Amino acid sequence: MLASDLARTVCDEASLAHALRHVSDLAREFRLERLPLEAATEAVSIYETIGTSPLDRTNARRVQALALAQADGSAGSIWEEERRL
């Protein structure tokens, strides 16, 4: 069982978002196509919903930007948005 699956099962959103950040990193390292961006985007969404610390949100945005850069090279908008926040 993946950590993200376990976190979903016990309804721990903060742990789920944290696990998804790591799923995204690993999937990006293995050059999987959609999973890095999907996992990172879900993590960002969860962090925004639960109102987590700025550091957690920024880390999720960093992972999302890396996944987006790998997918199509358009990560700049994420960094601009994060700078505004």
PyMOL Python script that loads the backbone (N, CA, C, O; Angstrom):
from pymol import cmd

cmd.read_pdbstr("""\
ATOM      1  N   MET A   1       0.844  -1.176   0.000  1.00  0.00           N
ATOM      2  CA  MET A   1       0.000   0.000   0.000  1.00  0.00           C
ATOM      3  C   MET A   1       0.892   1.243   0.000  1.00  0.00           C
ATOM      4  O   MET A   1       1.846   1.337   0.772  1.00  0.00           O
ATOM      5  N   LEU A   2       0.573   2.171  -0.858  1.00  0.00           N
ATOM      6  CA  LEU A   2       1.297   3.441  -0.902  1.00  0.00           C
ATOM      7  C   LEU A   2       0.898   4.332   0.269  1.00  0.00           C
ATOM      8  O   LEU A   2      -0.207   4.220   0.800  1.00  0.00           O
ATOM      9  N   ALA A   3       1.810   5.217   0.666  1.00  0.00           N
ATOM     10  CA  ALA A   3       1.506   6.169   1.730  1.00  0.00           C
ATOM     11  C   ALA A   3       0.294   7.019   1.365  1.00  0.00           C
ATOM     12  O   ALA A   3      -0.531   7.340   2.221  1.00  0.00           O
ATOM     13  N   SER A   4       0.194   7.382   0.090  1.00  0.00           N
ATOM     14  CA  SER A   4      -0.955   8.192  -0.330  1.00  0.00           C
ATOM     15  C   SER A   4      -2.260   7.406  -0.196  1.00  0.00           C
ATOM     16  O   SER A   4      -3.290   7.974   0.168  1.00  0.00           O
ATOM     17  N   ASP A   5      -2.224   6.113  -0.486  1.00  0.00           N
ATOM     18  CA  ASP A   5      -3.420   5.281  -0.314  1.00  0.00           C
ATOM     19  C   ASP A   5      -3.817   5.196   1.156  1.00  0.00           C
ATOM     20  O   ASP A   5      -4.996   5.299   1.494  1.00  0.00           O
ATOM     21  N   LEU A   6      -2.833   5.008   2.021  1.00  0.00           N
ATOM     22  CA  LEU A   6      -3.098   4.938   3.447  1.00  0.00           C
ATOM     23  C   LEU A   6      -3.691   6.244   3.958  1.00  0.00           C
ATOM     24  O   LEU A   6      -4.654   6.230   4.726  1.00  0.00           O
ATOM     25  N   ALA A   7      -3.127   7.366   3.540  1.00  0.00           N
ATOM     26  CA  ALA A   7      -3.638   8.669   3.968  1.00  0.00           C
ATOM     27  C   ALA A   7      -5.063   8.887   3.485  1.00  0.00           C
ATOM     28  O   ALA A   7      -5.876   9.469   4.203  1.00  0.00           O
ATOM     29  N   ARG A   8      -5.379   8.428   2.272  1.00  0.00           N
ATOM     30  CA  ARG A   8      -6.764   8.522   1.779  1.00  0.00           C
ATOM     31  C   ARG A   8      -7.697   7.681   2.638  1.00  0.00           C
ATOM     32  O   ARG A   8      -8.807   8.100   2.967  1.00  0.00           O
ATOM     33  N   THR A   9      -7.231   6.489   2.995  1.00  0.00           N
ATOM     34  CA  THR A   9      -8.057   5.568   3.772  1.00  0.00           C
ATOM     35  C   THR A   9      -8.417   6.144   5.138  1.00  0.00           C
ATOM     36  O   THR A   9      -9.550   5.996   5.597  1.00  0.00           O
ATOM     37  N   VAL A  10      -7.463   6.796   5.782  1.00  0.00           N
ATOM     38  CA  VAL A  10      -7.722   7.335   7.116  1.00  0.00           C
ATOM     39  C   VAL A  10      -8.160   8.798   7.087  1.00  0.00           C
ATOM     40  O   VAL A  10      -8.331   9.423   8.133  1.00  0.00           O
ATOM     41  N   CYS A  11      -8.340   9.337   5.881  1.00  0.00           N
ATOM     42  CA  CYS A  11      -8.833  10.712   5.685  1.00  0.00           C
ATOM     43  C   CYS A  11      -7.940  11.752   6.344  1.00  0.00           C
ATOM     44  O   CYS A  11      -8.429  12.682   6.984  1.00  0.00           O
ATOM     45  N   ASP A  12      -6.634  11.593   6.186  1.00  0.00           N
ATOM     46  CA  ASP A  12      -5.670  12.555   6.709  1.00  0.00           C
ATOM     47  C   ASP A  12      -5.169  13.392   5.532  1.00  0.00           C
ATOM     48  O   ASP A  12      -4.230  13.006   4.835  1.00  0.00           O
ATOM     49  N   GLU A  13      -5.805  14.535   5.325  1.00  0.00           N
ATOM     50  CA  GLU A  13      -5.512  15.347   4.147  1.00  0.00           C
ATOM     51  C   GLU A  13      -4.093  15.907   4.141  1.00  0.00           C
ATOM     52  O   GLU A  13      -3.459  15.957   3.087  1.00  0.00           O
ATOM     53  N   ALA A  14      -3.589  16.324   5.285  1.00  0.00           N
ATOM     54  CA  ALA A  14      -2.227  16.870   5.325  1.00  0.00           C
ATOM     55  C   ALA A  14      -1.204  15.790   4.963  1.00  0.00           C
ATOM     56  O   ALA A  14      -0.264  16.051   4.213  1.00  0.00           O
ATOM     57  N   SER A  15      -1.386  14.593   5.490  1.00  0.00           N
ATOM     58  CA  SER A  15      -0.474  13.487   5.156  1.00  0.00           C
ATOM     59  C   SER A  15      -0.616  13.087   3.695  1.00  0.00           C
ATOM     60  O   SER A  15       0.369  12.748   3.040  1.00  0.00           O
ATOM     61  N   LEU A  16      -1.830  13.127   3.191  1.00  0.00           N
ATOM     62  CA  LEU A  16      -2.060  12.808   1.784  1.00  0.00           C
ATOM     63  C   LEU A  16      -1.319  13.801   0.891  1.00  0.00           C
ATOM     64  O   LEU A  16      -0.635  13.394  -0.049  1.00  0.00           O
ATOM     65  N   ALA A  17      -1.445  15.078   1.170  1.00  0.00           N
ATOM     66  CA  ALA A  17      -0.764  16.087   0.357  1.00  0.00           C
ATOM     67  C   ALA A  17       0.747  15.894   0.423  1.00  0.00           C
ATOM     68  O   ALA A  17       1.437  16.009  -0.589  1.00  0.00           O
ATOM     69  N   HIS A  18       1.252  15.605   1.605  1.00  0.00           N
ATOM     70  CA  HIS A  18       2.692  15.374   1.754  1.00  0.00           C
ATOM     71  C   HIS A  18       3.133  14.158   0.937  1.00  0.00           C
ATOM     72  O   HIS A  18       4.150  14.204   0.245  1.00  0.00           O
ATOM     73  N   ALA A  19       2.372  13.085   1.023  1.00  0.00           N
ATOM     74  CA  ALA A  19       2.700  11.870   0.266  1.00  0.00           C
ATOM     75  C   ALA A  19       2.631  12.132  -1.243  1.00  0.00           C
ATOM     76  O   ALA A  19       3.471  11.642  -1.997  1.00  0.00           O
ATOM     77  N   LEU A  20       1.636  12.901  -1.677  1.00  0.00           N
ATOM     78  CA  LEU A  20       1.497  13.201  -3.101  1.00  0.00           C
ATOM     79  C   LEU A  20       2.678  14.015  -3.634  1.00  0.00           C
ATOM     80  O   LEU A  20       3.083  13.850  -4.785  1.00  0.00           O
ATOM     81  N   ARG A  21       3.223  14.889  -2.796  1.00  0.00           N
ATOM     82  CA  ARG A  21       4.425  15.622  -3.213  1.00  0.00           C
ATOM     83  C   ARG A  21       5.552  14.650  -3.533  1.00  0.00           C
ATOM     84  O   ARG A  21       6.260  14.806  -4.528  1.00  0.00           O
ATOM     85  N   HIS A  22       5.708  13.645  -2.677  1.00  0.00           N
ATOM     86  CA  HIS A  22       6.771  12.659  -2.897  1.00  0.00           C
ATOM     87  C   HIS A  22       6.461  11.753  -4.084  1.00  0.00           C
ATOM     88  O   HIS A  22       7.363  11.381  -4.834  1.00  0.00           O
ATOM     89  N   VAL A  23       5.198  11.400  -4.254  1.00  0.00           N
ATOM     90  CA  VAL A  23       4.797  10.611  -5.430  1.00  0.00           C
ATOM     91  C   VAL A  23       5.167  11.381  -6.694  1.00  0.00           C
ATOM     92  O   VAL A  23       5.706  10.807  -7.641  1.00  0.00           O
ATOM     93  N   SER A  24       4.882  12.662  -6.706  1.00  0.00           N
ATOM     94  CA  SER A  24       5.196  13.488  -7.871  1.00  0.00           C
ATOM     95  C   SER A  24       6.696  13.511  -8.144  1.00  0.00           C
ATOM     96  O   SER A  24       7.127  13.355  -9.287  1.00  0.00           O
ATOM     97  N   ASP A  25       7.489  13.705  -7.093  1.00  0.00           N
ATOM     98  CA  ASP A  25       8.942  13.716  -7.265  1.00  0.00           C
ATOM     99  C   ASP A  25       9.450  12.398  -7.840  1.00  0.00           C
ATOM    100  O   ASP A  25      10.237  12.389  -8.787  1.00  0.00           O
ATOM    101  N   LEU A  26       8.999  11.296  -7.268  1.00  0.00           N
ATOM    102  CA  LEU A  26       9.456   9.983  -7.749  1.00  0.00           C
ATOM    103  C   LEU A  26       8.995   9.720  -9.179  1.00  0.00           C
ATOM    104  O   LEU A  26       9.762   9.231 -10.007  1.00  0.00           O
ATOM    105  N   ALA A  27       7.751  10.046  -9.458  1.00  0.00           N
ATOM    106  CA  ALA A  27       7.221   9.821 -10.809  1.00  0.00           C
ATOM    107  C   ALA A  27       7.974  10.672 -11.829  1.00  0.00           C
ATOM    108  O   ALA A  27       8.197  10.234 -12.958  1.00  0.00           O
ATOM    109  N   ARG A  28       8.364  11.878 -11.439  1.00  0.00           N
ATOM    110  CA  ARG A  28       9.132  12.744 -12.328  1.00  0.00           C
ATOM    111  C   ARG A  28      10.523  12.159 -12.573  1.00  0.00           C
ATOM    112  O   ARG A  28      11.022  12.180 -13.698  1.00  0.00           O
ATOM    113  N   GLU A  29      11.147  11.635 -11.509  1.00  0.00           N
ATOM    114  CA  GLU A  29      12.460  11.013 -11.668  1.00  0.00           C
ATOM    115  C   GLU A  29      12.415   9.829 -12.629  1.00  0.00           C
ATOM    116  O   GLU A  29      13.360   9.596 -13.383  1.00  0.00           O
ATOM    117  N   PHE A  30      11.313   9.084 -12.597  1.00  0.00           N
ATOM    118  CA  PHE A  30      11.157   7.942 -13.492  1.00  0.00           C
ATOM    119  C   PHE A  30      10.567   8.339 -14.844  1.00  0.00           C
ATOM    120  O   PHE A  30      10.288   7.485 -15.686  1.00  0.00           O
ATOM    121  N   ARG A  31      10.382   9.646 -15.041  1.00  0.00           N
ATOM    122  CA  ARG A  31       9.886  10.204 -16.292  1.00  0.00           C
ATOM    123  C   ARG A  31       8.532   9.633 -16.717  1.00  0.00           C
ATOM    124  O   ARG A  31       8.292   9.387 -17.898  1.00  0.00           O
ATOM    125  N   LEU A  32       7.659   9.429 -15.738  1.00  0.00           N
ATOM    126  CA  LEU A  32       6.295   9.018 -16.056  1.00  0.00           C
ATOM    127  C   LEU A  32       5.575  10.231 -16.638  1.00  0.00           C
ATOM    128  O   LEU A  32       5.901  11.370 -16.305  1.00  0.00           O
ATOM    129  N   GLU A  33       4.616   9.990 -17.488  1.00  0.00           N
ATOM    130  CA  GLU A  33       4.025  11.107 -18.239  1.00  0.00           C
ATOM    131  C   GLU A  33       3.100  12.008 -17.434  1.00  0.00           C
ATOM    132  O   GLU A  33       3.415  13.182 -17.240  1.00  0.00           O
ATOM    133  N   ARG A  34       1.986  11.503 -16.966  1.00  0.00           N
ATOM    134  CA  ARG A  34       0.969  12.361 -16.348  1.00  0.00           C
ATOM    135  C   ARG A  34       1.028  12.399 -14.830  1.00  0.00           C
ATOM    136  O   ARG A  34       0.640  13.398 -14.224  1.00  0.00           O
ATOM    137  N   LEU A  35       1.502  11.335 -14.208  1.00  0.00           N
ATOM    138  CA  LEU A  35       1.450  11.217 -12.754  1.00  0.00           C
ATOM    139  C   LEU A  35       2.155  12.338 -12.001  1.00  0.00           C
ATOM    140  O   LEU A  35       1.616  12.805 -10.998  1.00  0.00           O
ATOM    141  N   PRO A  36       3.327  12.796 -12.428  1.00  0.00           N
ATOM    142  CA  PRO A  36       3.970  13.864 -11.641  1.00  0.00           C
ATOM    143  C   PRO A  36       3.107  15.116 -11.514  1.00  0.00           C
ATOM    144  O   PRO A  36       2.967  15.667 -10.422  1.00  0.00           O
ATOM    145  N   LEU A  37       2.538  15.559 -12.608  1.00  0.00           N
ATOM    146  CA  LEU A  37       1.722  16.764 -12.576  1.00  0.00           C
ATOM    147  C   LEU A  37       0.401  16.534 -11.855  1.00  0.00           C
ATOM    148  O   LEU A  37      -0.052  17.403 -11.109  1.00  0.00           O
ATOM    149  N   GLU A  38      -0.219  15.388 -12.064  1.00  0.00           N
ATOM    150  CA  GLU A  38      -1.485  15.081 -11.387  1.00  0.00           C
ATOM    151  C   GLU A  38      -1.302  15.042  -9.873  1.00  0.00           C
ATOM    152  O   GLU A  38      -2.098  15.624  -9.136  1.00  0.00           O
ATOM    153  N   ALA A  39      -0.263  14.364  -9.407  1.00  0.00           N
ATOM    154  CA  ALA A  39      -0.026  14.249  -7.965  1.00  0.00           C
ATOM    155  C   ALA A  39       0.301  15.612  -7.359  1.00  0.00           C
ATOM    156  O   ALA A  39      -0.219  15.958  -6.298  1.00  0.00           O
ATOM    157  N   ALA A  40       1.147  16.379  -8.017  1.00  0.00           N
ATOM    158  CA  ALA A  40       1.524  17.694  -7.500  1.00  0.00           C
ATOM    159  C   ALA A  40       0.332  18.644  -7.476  1.00  0.00           C
ATOM    160  O   ALA A  40       0.152  19.394  -6.517  1.00  0.00           O
ATOM    161  N   THR A  41      -0.472  18.614  -8.516  1.00  0.00           N
ATOM    162  CA  THR A  41      -1.642  19.495  -8.575  1.00  0.00           C
ATOM    163  C   THR A  41      -2.643  19.138  -7.485  1.00  0.00           C
ATOM    164  O   THR A  41      -3.245  20.025  -6.880  1.00  0.00           O
ATOM    165  N   GLU A  42      -2.826  17.846  -7.231  1.00  0.00           N
ATOM    166  CA  GLU A  42      -3.721  17.436  -6.147  1.00  0.00           C
ATOM    167  C   GLU A  42      -3.169  17.887  -4.797  1.00  0.00           C
ATOM    168  O   GLU A  42      -3.929  18.327  -3.935  1.00  0.00           O
ATOM    169  N   ALA A  43      -1.856  17.781  -4.604  1.00  0.00           N
ATOM    170  CA  ALA A  43      -1.250  18.226  -3.343  1.00  0.00           C
ATOM    171  C   ALA A  43      -1.476  19.719  -3.132  1.00  0.00           C
ATOM    172  O   ALA A  43      -1.845  20.144  -2.037  1.00  0.00           O
ATOM    173  N   VAL A  44      -1.257  20.514  -4.174  1.00  0.00           N
ATOM    174  CA  VAL A  44      -1.476  21.962  -4.071  1.00  0.00           C
ATOM    175  C   VAL A  44      -2.929  22.245  -3.708  1.00  0.00           C
ATOM    176  O   VAL A  44      -3.207  23.070  -2.838  1.00  0.00           O
ATOM    177  N   SER A  45      -3.845  21.569  -4.368  1.00  0.00           N
ATOM    178  CA  SER A  45      -5.271  21.769  -4.107  1.00  0.00           C
ATOM    179  C   SER A  45      -5.627  21.435  -2.658  1.00  0.00           C
ATOM    180  O   SER A  45      -6.376  22.167  -2.011  1.00  0.00           O
ATOM    181  N   ILE A  46      -5.092  20.339  -2.161  1.00  0.00           N
ATOM    182  CA  ILE A  46      -5.365  19.951  -0.768  1.00  0.00           C
ATOM    183  C   ILE A  46      -4.808  21.000   0.185  1.00  0.00           C
ATOM    184  O   ILE A  46      -5.500  21.432   1.108  1.00  0.00           O
ATOM    185  N   TYR A  47      -3.570  21.409  -0.032  1.00  0.00           N
ATOM    186  CA  TYR A  47      -2.970  22.420   0.852  1.00  0.00           C
ATOM    187  C   TYR A  47      -3.771  23.712   0.834  1.00  0.00           C
ATOM    188  O   TYR A  47      -3.943  24.341   1.878  1.00  0.00           O
ATOM    189  N   GLU A  48      -4.263  24.117  -0.324  1.00  0.00           N
ATOM    190  CA  GLU A  48      -5.066  25.338  -0.396  1.00  0.00           C
ATOM    191  C   GLU A  48      -6.389  25.165   0.339  1.00  0.00           C
ATOM    192  O   GLU A  48      -6.890  26.113   0.945  1.00  0.00           O
ATOM    193  N   THR A  49      -6.958  23.968   0.292  1.00  0.00           N
ATOM    194  CA  THR A  49      -8.233  23.695   0.951  1.00  0.00           C
ATOM    195  C   THR A  49      -8.097  23.665   2.470  1.00  0.00           C
ATOM    196  O   THR A  49      -8.949  24.195   3.183  1.00  0.00           O
ATOM    197  N   ILE A  50      -7.028  23.047   2.963  1.00  0.00           N
ATOM    198  CA  ILE A  50      -6.895  22.903   4.415  1.00  0.00           C
ATOM    199  C   ILE A  50      -6.190  24.088   5.070  1.00  0.00           C
ATOM    200  O   ILE A  50      -6.136  24.181   6.296  1.00  0.00           O
ATOM    201  N   GLY A  51      -5.655  24.984   4.260  1.00  0.00           N
ATOM    202  CA  GLY A  51      -5.018  26.173   4.816  1.00  0.00           C
ATOM    203  C   GLY A  51      -3.739  25.846   5.572  1.00  0.00           C
ATOM    204  O   GLY A  51      -3.600  26.204   6.742  1.00  0.00           O
ATOM    205  N   THR A  52      -2.841  25.195   4.939  1.00  0.00           N
ATOM    206  CA  THR A  52      -1.584  24.780   5.563  1.00  0.00           C
ATOM    207  C   THR A  52      -0.579  25.920   5.636  1.00  0.00           C
ATOM    208  O   THR A  52      -0.879  27.053   5.260  1.00  0.00           O
ATOM    209  N   SER A  53       0.596  25.611   6.114  1.00  0.00           N
ATOM    210  CA  SER A  53       1.645  26.627   6.239  1.00  0.00           C
ATOM    211  C   SER A  53       2.124  27.081   4.856  1.00  0.00           C
ATOM    212  O   SER A  53       2.037  26.327   3.887  1.00  0.00           O
ATOM    213  N   PRO A  54       2.625  28.304   4.773  1.00  0.00           N
ATOM    214  CA  PRO A  54       3.166  28.776   3.492  1.00  0.00           C
ATOM    215  C   PRO A  54       4.298  27.885   2.970  1.00  0.00           C
ATOM    216  O   PRO A  54       4.439  27.714   1.759  1.00  0.00           O
ATOM    217  N   LEU A  55       5.098  27.321   3.868  1.00  0.00           N
ATOM    218  CA  LEU A  55       6.199  26.458   3.446  1.00  0.00           C
ATOM    219  C   LEU A  55       5.683  25.187   2.759  1.00  0.00           C
ATOM    220  O   LEU A  55       6.207  24.787   1.720  1.00  0.00           O
ATOM    221  N   ASP A  56       4.664  24.556   3.337  1.00  0.00           N
ATOM    222  CA  ASP A  56       4.094  23.354   2.703  1.00  0.00           C
ATOM    223  C   ASP A  56       3.518  23.677   1.338  1.00  0.00           C
ATOM    224  O   ASP A  56       3.745  22.953   0.369  1.00  0.00           O
ATOM    225  N   ARG A  57       2.770  24.773   1.268  1.00  0.00           N
ATOM    226  CA  ARG A  57       2.167  25.173  -0.006  1.00  0.00           C
ATOM    227  C   ARG A  57       3.241  25.479  -1.040  1.00  0.00           C
ATOM    228  O   ARG A  57       3.124  25.076  -2.197  1.00  0.00           O
ATOM    229  N   THR A  58       4.280  26.187  -0.629  1.00  0.00           N
ATOM    230  CA  THR A  58       5.355  26.530  -1.559  1.00  0.00           C
ATOM    231  C   THR A  58       6.099  25.288  -2.023  1.00  0.00           C
ATOM    232  O   THR A  58       6.466  25.193  -3.194  1.00  0.00           O
ATOM    233  N   ASN A  59       6.327  24.340  -1.133  1.00  0.00           N
ATOM    234  CA  ASN A  59       6.969  23.087  -1.536  1.00  0.00           C
ATOM    235  C   ASN A  59       6.119  22.336  -2.552  1.00  0.00           C
ATOM    236  O   ASN A  59       6.644  21.767  -3.509  1.00  0.00           O
ATOM    237  N   ALA A  60       4.820  22.334  -2.343  1.00  0.00           N
ATOM    238  CA  ALA A  60       3.928  21.674  -3.302  1.00  0.00           C
ATOM    239  C   ALA A  60       3.958  22.402  -4.643  1.00  0.00           C
ATOM    240  O   ALA A  60       3.957  21.765  -5.697  1.00  0.00           O
ATOM    241  N   ARG A  61       3.985  23.730  -4.606  1.00  0.00           N
ATOM    242  CA  ARG A  61       4.069  24.515  -5.849  1.00  0.00           C
ATOM    243  C   ARG A  61       5.386  24.251  -6.579  1.00  0.00           C
ATOM    244  O   ARG A  61       5.423  24.201  -7.808  1.00  0.00           O
ATOM    245  N   ARG A  62       6.469  24.082  -5.811  1.00  0.00           N
ATOM    246  CA  ARG A  62       7.777  23.784  -6.409  1.00  0.00           C
ATOM    247  C   ARG A  62       7.713  22.460  -7.159  1.00  0.00           C
ATOM    248  O   ARG A  62       8.175  22.357  -8.296  1.00  0.00           O
ATOM    249  N   VAL A  63       7.144  21.459  -6.523  1.00  0.00           N
ATOM    250  CA  VAL A  63       7.022  20.139  -7.156  1.00  0.00           C
ATOM    251  C   VAL A  63       6.120  20.235  -8.385  1.00  0.00           C
ATOM    252  O   VAL A  63       6.390  19.610  -9.410  1.00  0.00           O
ATOM    253  N   GLN A  64       5.054  21.018  -8.276  1.00  0.00           N
ATOM    254  CA  GLN A  64       4.142  21.205  -9.406  1.00  0.00           C
ATOM    255  C   GLN A  64       4.865  21.897 -10.564  1.00  0.00           C
ATOM    256  O   GLN A  64       4.695  21.513 -11.721  1.00  0.00           O
ATOM    257  N   ALA A  65       5.660  22.902 -10.258  1.00  0.00           N
ATOM    258  CA  ALA A  65       6.403  23.612 -11.304  1.00  0.00           C
ATOM    259  C   ALA A  65       7.409  22.692 -11.982  1.00  0.00           C
ATOM    260  O   ALA A  65       7.560  22.737 -13.203  1.00  0.00           O
ATOM    261  N   LEU A  66       8.099  21.859 -11.211  1.00  0.00           N
ATOM    262  CA  LEU A  66       9.047  20.912 -11.799  1.00  0.00           C
ATOM    263  C   LEU A  66       8.340  19.916 -12.711  1.00  0.00           C
ATOM    264  O   LEU A  66       8.837  19.586 -13.788  1.00  0.00           O
ATOM    265  N   ALA A  67       7.175  19.441 -12.272  1.00  0.00           N
ATOM    266  CA  ALA A  67       6.408  18.500 -13.091  1.00  0.00           C
ATOM    267  C   ALA A  67       5.910  19.171 -14.369  1.00  0.00           C
ATOM    268  O   ALA A  67       5.937  18.572 -15.444  1.00  0.00           O
ATOM    269  N   LEU A  68       5.463  20.398 -14.246  1.00  0.00           N
ATOM    270  CA  LEU A  68       4.980  21.134 -15.409  1.00  0.00           C
ATOM    271  C   LEU A  68       6.122  21.423 -16.379  1.00  0.00           C
ATOM    272  O   LEU A  68       5.952  21.328 -17.595  1.00  0.00           O
ATOM    273  N   ALA A  69       7.274  21.771 -15.842  1.00  0.00           N
ATOM    274  CA  ALA A  69       8.437  22.025 -16.690  1.00  0.00           C
ATOM    275  C   ALA A  69       8.824  20.771 -17.461  1.00  0.00           C
ATOM    276  O   ALA A  69       9.189  20.843 -18.634  1.00  0.00           O
ATOM    277  N   GLN A  70       8.744  19.624 -16.798  1.00  0.00           N
ATOM    278  CA  GLN A  70       9.053  18.372 -17.477  1.00  0.00           C
ATOM    279  C   GLN A  70       8.012  18.059 -18.546  1.00  0.00           C
ATOM    280  O   GLN A  70       8.342  17.540 -19.612  1.00  0.00           O
ATOM    281  N   ALA A  71       6.755  18.377 -18.252  1.00  0.00           N
ATOM    282  CA  ALA A  71       5.672  18.056 -19.185  1.00  0.00           C
ATOM    283  C   ALA A  71       5.693  18.947 -20.423  1.00  0.00           C
ATOM    284  O   ALA A  71       5.631  18.454 -21.550  1.00  0.00           O
ATOM    285  N   ASP A  72       5.781  20.272 -20.209  1.00  0.00           N
ATOM    286  CA  ASP A  72       5.716  21.156 -21.375  1.00  0.00           C
ATOM    287  C   ASP A  72       6.516  22.445 -21.239  1.00  0.00           C
ATOM    288  O   ASP A  72       6.437  23.316 -22.106  1.00  0.00           O
ATOM    289  N   GLY A  73       7.268  22.573 -20.182  1.00  0.00           N
ATOM    290  CA  GLY A  73       8.142  23.730 -20.035  1.00  0.00           C
ATOM    291  C   GLY A  73       7.476  25.024 -19.619  1.00  0.00           C
ATOM    292  O   GLY A  73       8.088  26.084 -19.741  1.00  0.00           O
ATOM    293  N   SER A  74       6.243  24.980 -19.132  1.00  0.00           N
ATOM    294  CA  SER A  74       5.514  26.214 -18.826  1.00  0.00           C
ATOM    295  C   SER A  74       5.340  26.450 -17.328  1.00  0.00           C
ATOM    296  O   SER A  74       4.238  26.767 -16.881  1.00  0.00           O
ATOM    297  N   ALA A  75       6.390  26.304 -16.562  1.00  0.00           N
ATOM    298  CA  ALA A  75       6.296  26.434 -15.106  1.00  0.00           C
ATOM    299  C   ALA A  75       6.325  27.875 -14.619  1.00  0.00           C
ATOM    300  O   ALA A  75       6.038  28.126 -13.449  1.00  0.00           O
ATOM    301  N   GLY A  76       6.659  28.816 -15.468  1.00  0.00           N
ATOM    302  CA  GLY A  76       6.798  30.202 -15.050  1.00  0.00           C
ATOM    303  C   GLY A  76       5.582  30.786 -14.374  1.00  0.00           C
ATOM    304  O   GLY A  76       5.721  31.556 -13.424  1.00  0.00           O
ATOM    305  N   SER A  77       4.400  30.446 -14.829  1.00  0.00           N
ATOM    306  CA  SER A  77       3.180  31.003 -14.247  1.00  0.00           C
ATOM    307  C   SER A  77       2.996  30.589 -12.797  1.00  0.00           C
ATOM    308  O   SER A  77       2.459  31.357 -11.998  1.00  0.00           O
ATOM    309  N   ILE A  78       3.433  29.391 -12.449  1.00  0.00           N
ATOM    310  CA  ILE A  78       3.318  28.932 -11.061  1.00  0.00           C
ATOM    311  C   ILE A  78       4.202  29.775 -10.161  1.00  0.00           C
ATOM    312  O   ILE A  78       3.785  30.181  -9.077  1.00  0.00           O
ATOM    313  N   TRP A  79       5.414  30.038 -10.606  1.00  0.00           N
ATOM    314  CA  TRP A  79       6.329  30.838  -9.791  1.00  0.00           C
ATOM    315  C   TRP A  79       5.821  32.269  -9.646  1.00  0.00           C
ATOM    316  O   TRP A  79       5.954  32.865  -8.577  1.00  0.00           O
ATOM    317  N   GLU A  80       5.246  32.822 -10.701  1.00  0.00           N
ATOM    318  CA  GLU A  80       4.694  34.178 -10.612  1.00  0.00           C
ATOM    319  C   GLU A  80       3.546  34.231  -9.612  1.00  0.00           C
ATOM    320  O   GLU A  80       3.457  35.164  -8.814  1.00  0.00           O
ATOM    321  N   GLU A  81       2.672  33.236  -9.653  1.00  0.00           N
ATOM    322  CA  GLU A  81       1.543  33.194  -8.724  1.00  0.00           C
ATOM    323  C   GLU A  81       2.037  33.050  -7.285  1.00  0.00           C
ATOM    324  O   GLU A  81       1.526  33.719  -6.386  1.00  0.00           O
ATOM    325  N   GLU A  82       3.014  32.195  -7.063  1.00  0.00           N
ATOM    326  CA  GLU A  82       3.551  31.983  -5.723  1.00  0.00           C
ATOM    327  C   GLU A  82       4.210  33.255  -5.198  1.00  0.00           C
ATOM    328  O   GLU A  82       4.105  33.565  -4.011  1.00  0.00           O
ATOM    329  N   ARG A  83       4.873  33.976  -6.059  1.00  0.00           N
ATOM    330  CA  ARG A  83       5.500  35.234  -5.650  1.00  0.00           C
ATOM    331  C   ARG A  83       4.445  36.232  -5.167  1.00  0.00           C
ATOM    332  O   ARG A  83       4.680  36.973  -4.212  1.00  0.00           O
ATOM    333  N   ARG A  84       3.292  36.251  -5.823  1.00  0.00           N
ATOM    334  CA  ARG A  84       2.204  37.167  -5.427  1.00  0.00           C
ATOM    335  C   ARG A  84       1.623  36.783  -4.069  1.00  0.00           C
ATOM    336  O   ARG A  84       1.200  37.653  -3.308  1.00  0.00           O
ATOM    337  N   LEU A  85       1.599  35.477  -3.759  1.00  0.00           N
ATOM    338  CA  LEU A  85       1.023  35.017  -2.496  1.00  0.00           C
ATOM    339  C   LEU A  85       1.970  35.333  -1.364  1.00  0.00           C
ATOM    340  O   LEU A  85       1.674  35.027  -0.208  1.00  0.00           O
TER     341      LEU A  85
END
""", "prot")
cmd.dss("prot")
cmd.show_as("cartoon", "prot")
cmd.util.cbc("prot")
cmd.orient("prot")
